[in-house]
Amino acid sequence: MTQVNNPLHGIKLETLLTELVEHYGWEELGERINVRCFKHDPSIKSSLRFLRKTLWAREKVEYLYLKTNKLPLPARKPREDGYQASDKTLRAAKSQSADQASHSKSESDSQVNAQIWGK
């Protein structure tokens, strides 16, 4: 798979983070991206460990790097489950449909129990 259209191709996460720290500093970086590893006892090593494990935080750091260096921003691509980090409406719709499903199930259970117990 070629990475022709990926402006981050060939840039290590460590290099990316180091450049952001040099440009903004830890305090400003912690204000722009609300991550504990940027605010409390920050270091490159601990931040890299966190960013490698946490996709949403790494995406924010990569986005800030692209924006800072005026590189082309990536197009939003939907995830397989349809979830977007900033799409709270989707999460709300899913939770409402789950609540409705559990409510209709409890109603049908009570009707079954009414037939059994004669209520």
Phi, psi and omega in degrees: 000129180269153182247039186301318185267006182263109181291345179268359182298127178088357179261121179287150178300324179296317178296315179302311181293319179298317178295321178294320179293320178295323183283313186259325189087161184296319184297311179295320179298321177293330176286320182287322179235111186282084180230134185300323183292346175268341187257323185247112179050060185287144172209157179298316184298311182291324179293319178297318179301315180293314184294330178288333181268338190243105186297314184297322180289319179297321178297321178294318179294316179297319179297316178297320178298314180297316181294318180297318182269008178054043176265160180298134180278146181289150175286145179288123177246132182289145176282168182298326181272004178080006184271135171243142183302326182263001185265085181284337181293324179295317179297320180295319180295320179294319181291325178293318179294326177292320177296318179295320179295318180291326179292316179293328178292318180293326176294317180292325176296319180292327177292321177296315179296326179296321178292323182288313187264358177074028180270000000 
